[in-house]
Amino acid sequence: YGAQTHSFEGPVTLAGERKFPGVFIRAPKIIRVGAGVEVVATLGDQPVGVRSGAVTAYTFHPELTNDLTIHQEFL
């Protein structure tokens, strides 16, 4: 999404329609999702979380919020 000056917070929708506070700091942008890759989080219509097998990647910082939803997924 750009340099640190372009950092922002926005409402992320996790799979299942649950909202999550996304903190985007120097966030990479997902421009294409390949075959076998599941979109697990979106910001509007843009993918911001993906999963392929045991690998999950997010373009935002879930550790910078008080919401433990994503952390609990790994425990």
N, C-alpha and C positions, 0 to 999 in steps of 0.2 A: 504493500500500500504506500510505501514511500519512506522518507527519512523520519527521524524522531519527531520533527516538527509536525508531521502528519499523523501522529499518534492520536487515538481516540478510543472512546468506550461506546459500545453498541449492544443492542439486544440480540443474542445468539439463540437460535432455535435448535435444540438438541433433538435427536431422533425421538419420536413420540410426542412432539409438539411442546416439550418443556422448555421454558425460557431460562437463559443463563446470562449473567452479565459478562460480556466479552471485553477484555482490555487488550487493545491492539497497539503494541509498541514496536516500531520498526518491523511490522508484520509482513511476512512474505504473502503473496497473493497466489491462490490456486487458480491457474488458468485453464487447466484441462484435467479431467479425471479419466483414467484408463480403464480398460476392461478388468473386471474383478476387484475394482476399488469401490468401496461403499462410502457414500457421503453420510457422515454422522452428525454434522452440525452445519448450519447455514446462517448467514447474515443477509437478510432479504432473500434474494435468489442466488447469492454467491456462496459456493462451498467454502467453509472455514475449518472443517474437521473431516478427516478421511480415515478409512481403515482398510487395510489389506492383510488378511490373516491375523497374525499376532502384533502387527505394527499399526499404531495409531498416531496421527499427526494433527496438531491444531495450529492455526495461524495466530492464535491469541494466547494470553497468559492466564490460565485458570488459577494459578497460585496467587494472583494478586487480588482475589476476591475472597469474601467470607463463605461463599457457596462451595461445599465439599462434594457436590455431585460427581464431578469428573474424577476427583481423587478416589472416591469410594469405588468407582468402577475398576480401579486397579488393585484394590485391597481384597 
